[in-house]
């Protein structure tokens, strides 16, 4: 017992002296001992790029495979560069194309979309669409996802597409975005105009003024005959000047406005200023078969013809499409190829991200680099297209590729395909002289009115 007391006193003295040494001469009472500090955490390892170690590194996104329904993989030049470029900015995304062929693409795709269910491993995330009939058929069957919810916060500006998306908005909803476009211009052979000292067509022509130019540039005879223009056998090449007021539509079965254009083109055929449709169809004579051997001075055709036109050796140029009246200068007709997301898509946000890339400025430049006309005509895309070897470098030709408005050849209505069939049949009857202009128009009005229940 005595020994333990001595040890206790000794330990107490040790603690007192230790406190006095720590506090120096200060006579304040000793505070309660503080708890031992926790060991300091190890500093975080610096990020691989040497940046701020306090910045959080976003986790890598999960791999995603997007299935894309297309046609003609081997023949379409823009698929590979678009996918490759997108892979560079979204390496976690794999684009898997499914080629359904071009011949019956619309029917095959719709049949598949109707049969697919959510969660189906064969479901598509993206579909490529061409033409109004396919669009109205798919939207009418409720097969497509509305894109409106994806637009806020995206880089998509609908004002970049010359009024095309707005024309597709059935019921105010947007179900597709355009990425590729073709619109109508006038191709003309400068050398043939120079031969007869006729002024070139301009970017400000009414249809009636253009008719006079066609007559003026026609010259020669026999094997040396040069026609002023060739109207391809499609009805769009003859009558659709009339819809460039932005009000007139073939969806309204009042077609008296067509008479002016039919009468003018028939008079040009009868006067020998343009080849007849009967001869073109019977001989299967495409406009390119007369353009390259310089048998026609002009052809009104879509911008898809640019890729062929640049291959010839004579001097040529472009002019903006003729319009009904001067107040409509800069308007033209055309169509777009679009991208949509099916309702059964397992990856709709990732699919829209890809669409946003394709329809944007970078996608436009990539399309232009392979000779395709983007729906978004950026300055860079225009520069690329007009820099292609063989493209005319005059200011008018370049300006002709910058229309003010592009109007759809067909209205976005459920009956679009049937209306087109009726009008095409009437067109053939009129141009082949099986019906008068008046009788043909009356037939078209009657059948379309019956179709629409009017």
PyMOL commands that set and color helices and strands:
alter all, ss='L'
color gray80, all
select helices_A, chain A and resi 2-23+78-89+105-115+132-140+148-151+158-161+164-168+170-172+190-195+207-217+222-224+236-243+258-270+277-282+288-291+303-309+326-328+348-359+361-369+379-386+395-399+416-431+437-451
alter helices_A, ss='H'
color red, helices_A
select strands_A, chain A and resi 64-70+93-99+126-130+177-189+298-302+316-320+331-340+405-408
alter strands_A, ss='S'
color yellow, strands_A
deselect
rebuild
show_as cartoon
